[in-house]
Amino acid sequence: MINPKRTLELLQGGLFDNEKTWSEFLSTAEDWKKTAFLLTGPLIVLSAIAAYLVGFLGSSSSIFSQFRPTLTSTLGTVITSTIGAVVFALVISV
């Protein structure tokens, strides 16, 4: 399950007190898949929502004036972002 509060705590701790934060996190971490989901899941969802909302702001004045964001395009963004994050994690782990 996505826990945005926990993700925000880890990101803030990683920036300001990284040694303590990551040592505490690693003692309770399960596997890399759960860690990747915890850290990137909320960010992928938030970026898809932001892209959806920003798409409405510029869609009537851009050269691609026929493009209007839809729920399908937003879902596609979430899926492709998730696939990209998984592929990136697999490449780094190898």
C-alpha positions in Angstrom: 0.0 0.0 0.0 1.2 3.5 -0.8 2.1 5.5 2.3 2.9 9.1 1.2 3.7 10.1 4.8 6.3 7.4 5.1 7.8 8.3 1.7 8.0 12.0 2.7 9.7 11.1 6.0 12.3 9.0 4.1 12.9 11.7 1.6 13.3 14.4 4.2 15.5 12.2 6.4 17.6 11.2 3.4 18.3 14.8 2.6 18.9 16.2 6.1 20.0 13.2 8.2 20.8 10.5 5.8 23.0 8.2 7.9 20.5 7.8 10.7 17.5 7.6 8.4 18.9 4.9 6.1 20.3 2.8 9.0 16.9 2.8 10.6 15.2 2.0 7.3 17.5 -0.8 6.4 16.9 -2.6 9.7 13.2 -2.8 8.9 13.4 -3.1 5.1 12.1 -6.2 3.5 13.2 -6.4 -0.2 14.1 -4.1 -3.0 10.7 -4.3 -4.6 8.9 -3.0 -1.5 11.5 -0.3 -1.1 11.2 0.8 -4.7 7.4 0.8 -4.4 7.5 2.8 -1.2 9.8 5.5 -2.6 8.6 5.7 -6.2 4.9 4.8 -6.0 3.6 8.1 -4.6 6.0 10.1 -6.8 4.7 8.4 -9.9 1.0 8.9 -9.0 1.7 12.6 -8.1 3.5 13.2 -11.3 0.7 11.7 -13.3 -1.9 13.9 -11.6 0.3 17.0 -12.1 0.7 16.2 -15.8 -3.0 15.7 -16.1 -3.8 19.1 -14.5 -1.0 21.0 -16.3 -2.2 19.4 -19.6 -5.4 21.4 -19.3 -3.5 24.7 -18.8 -1.6 24.6 -22.0 -3.6 22.4 -24.3 -5.6 25.2 -26.0 -2.7 27.4 -26.8 -0.1 24.8 -27.9 0.6 23.6 -31.5 -0.9 20.3 -30.4 -4.3 21.9 -29.7 -6.2 18.7 -30.3 -4.6 17.0 -27.3 -6.6 17.1 -24.1 -5.5 15.0 -21.2 -7.8 12.1 -20.4 -8.0 9.5 -17.7 -6.7 6.9 -20.2 -3.6 9.0 -21.0 -3.0 9.5 -17.2 -3.3 5.8 -16.6 -0.9 5.2 -19.5 1.6 7.6 -17.8 1.4 5.8 -14.5 1.9 2.4 -16.3 4.8 3.5 -18.4 6.4 5.3 -15.4 6.1 2.2 -13.3 7.6 0.0 -16.1 10.5 2.5 -16.4 11.2 2.5 -12.7 11.2 -1.3 -12.6 13.5 -1.5 -15.6 15.9 1.1 -14.2 16.0 -0.8 -10.8 16.8 -4.1 -12.6 19.6 -2.5 -14.6 21.1 -0.9 -11.5 20.8 -4.1 -9.5 22.6 -6.1 -12.3 
